[in-house]
Amino acid sequence: MIFLRNALRWQITYYGNISQATGEDWSNSPLVVIGIIDVIPQFIHQCVPSKNPNCFLIAFAINSSLFPLLAGDAAVYLNNSFVAKTKVKNVSFTCCLGVDPALNVDYKPVKKYHEQVGLISKISSTVYEKVIVVRNSRRDSVLLTIKEQIPCSTDEKIKVRMEGSKLDNGILEWTVVIHSGKSTELHVKWAIEHPKDEIVRIVERR
C-alpha cells in the first residue's frame, strides 16, 4: 500500500491470504508494516476538457532508497482515505490523486465560420476557433498539461491546417505554469479545406 501525506510517503505493508504450507486463512489478519520509504514526488495536473473539464492531480515518484520494491498492484491512500489503485514498476510509479477543485477550466463554445479559398479551384474552408480559460485558486503555482484533439483527414482531397503548428497524431498539447490566483487563456485555431461541392462531417473514433 502507498500512503500519501504532506510529502509523498510510501508505507509498504504485507498480508497473507491462504498459507500454502498450512492452508490457514490469513486474509482477515492485521496488516504488517515491513518498510517505510520516503520519496520526493513530482506533481502535475492534467486535463482533457473536451472529455472532462476537471483537472486531475498526478503524482510521479522514483524509489531512490536502498530498499527494492516488487513490481505489482498497489492501493493509494491520501490522508488515510482510499483514492486509487496503481502499479509499482520496481523503482517508479505514477498515480492519479483525483480531481483538484481549486483549478477551474472554462471550455468556451467553438466558433465556426466559412471561407472560400481560390477563384478557380473553388475550395471551401471551414475555420474553427476555441478558447480554453484556466483559473488557479490554489495557494501555490501548478504545472498543468492540457490536451485538445484536432480532426485528422483520411481523404487526400480534405486537408486540416493549423496556424503555426503541424500535428501528426491529431493531439495538441500545452504544458503551462499557472501561478496562484492567476488565470491563463489557451487559443487554438484550425481549418478544414475541402471541395466546395462536398459536405464534410467530423466523426469521433474511439
N, C-alpha and C positions, 0 to 999 in steps of 0.2 A: 504494500500500500504506500501511497505517497501523500504526505500531509503538507499543506501549504500554509505558511504563516506570513509575518511581515517580510522575512526573507524566505526564499523558496527552500523548503526543508524536506528532505526525504526521510521518512521513518519507515524502514523496511520491516515488515512483520512476516512471520511464517506460521501456518497452522496446517495440521494434517487432516485428512478425511477418513479413509479406511486403511488401517495398517496392513501391509501385505504380509507381515510376519504373524500377527495375531488375529487379524480380521476385526479388531476393535474399532468402533466408530469414534473418530476424534473430531467430527465436523462441528460439534457444539462446545468444544473445549475453548478456553480463553486464548486470545491471540498472544503470541510470544514475540517480543521485540528481539531481533537478532542483530540489529545495527542501525545507527542513525548517521546519515551523511548530509552535511550542509553544502549547498552549492549556490553560486551566484547566477540568477536567471537573467534571461533576456526576454523582454516583453514587447509584443507588437499587437496592434489592433488590426483586424481585417473586416472588410465589408464588401458585399456584392449587392448594391442597392436595388438592382433590377430584380433580384430574387428575394432579398430580405433587407429592409433598411436598418436593421440593428447592427451595431459594431460588436464584434466578438473579441475578447481578450485571449491572446495566445501566449503561452509560456514555452520557452525553449531552454533546456539545461543540459550541461555536459558534466558527467561524473569525473572529476579530476582527482578523486581520493585514491587511496591505496586499496580500497575495498571494491572488488569487481561485482558487477550486477549481472544476474542471469536474465537473458532476454525472455520476454513474455508479457502477459497482460498485467495491468496494474490499475487499481482504483485510486481516484484522485479526490482528496477532501480539502475543502477550503473553509477555514475557521470551524473545523470539526463537522462540516456538512458535506455530504457526497455531492460532487458536481459532474464528474465524468469518468470514463474509462479511457485508458491509453495503452500503448505498447512501449515497453522499455527495450531499447536496442543496444544492450550491453553497456555502452558508455553515454548514450544520449536519449532524450525523449522530448516529444512535443505534445502538449495537451491544451485543450480549449477550456478556459475557466468560465465560460458563459458570457452573457450579454453585459456590456458596460452601459448602464443607463445614463452615465454622465456625458456620453457622446451622442449628439443628435444629428441625424442625416436627413436633409430635405432634398428629396429626389424630384426635381421640377418636371412638369409635363414636357414632353418633347415638342419642339417647334418644327413644323414641316412646311416647306414651300417648293414650288416647281420653277425650273428654269429651262430654257431651250438653248442647246449648245450647237452652234454652226448653222449656216443658212442653207447648205447643200445636203449635209449628212442627216439633218433632222433628228438629232439626238436629243432626247429628253433627259433632264437631270432633276432628281428629287433630292433636296437637301434636308438633312436632319440636324438639329442643334439641341444639345442637352446641357443643363447646368445642375451641378451637384454641390450643395452647400453643407459643410460640416461645422458644427459648433462644439467646442470643448469646454465643459463646465467643471472639469476636474481641477484640483489644486496644482497639478503638475502637467508638464508637456507630455504629449503622446506621439508615438510613431504609428502612422496609420497607412495601411495599404488598401486601396480601393480598386476593384476590377469592374470593367464595363465591357460587355460583349458587343462587338461590331459585326454586322452581317458579312458573310462571305458568299461570293458568287461561284457557282459551278458551271455557268454558261459564259462562253467567251464573248458573247455579244453584250453581256451585262457586266459592268465594272463598278467596283466600290472604291471610292477615292477618299482619302483623309488628308486634311490640311497639315502639312509638316510631319506626317508620320507614315510609316509603312508597316502593316501588320501581316504576319504570316499565318497566325492561328486564330485571328479574329478576336483576340482579347487585348484590350487596352488596360494598362496597369499604371496607377500612380502610387508612389510612396512619399508621404509628406509628413513633416513635423508640424503639429498644431499646438501652440503654446496655451497655457492656462487662460481661460476666459476669452480666447480668440476664436475666430472662425476663418474658414478658407473656402474659396469657390473654385470648382474644377469645371472646365469647359471642354466639351467635345463636339466636333462637327464633322460630318461625313456626307458624301453624296453618292447616290446610285444612278449611274448613267446607263440608259437603255434606249433601243429604237423607239421612236415616238409612237408607233402603232402597236406596241406591246404593253401588256399590263404585268407589272412586277408585284409579287406577293412575298412578304418575309415570313418564312416558316421556321419555327424554333425546333431544332432537333435535339433530342435528349440522348 
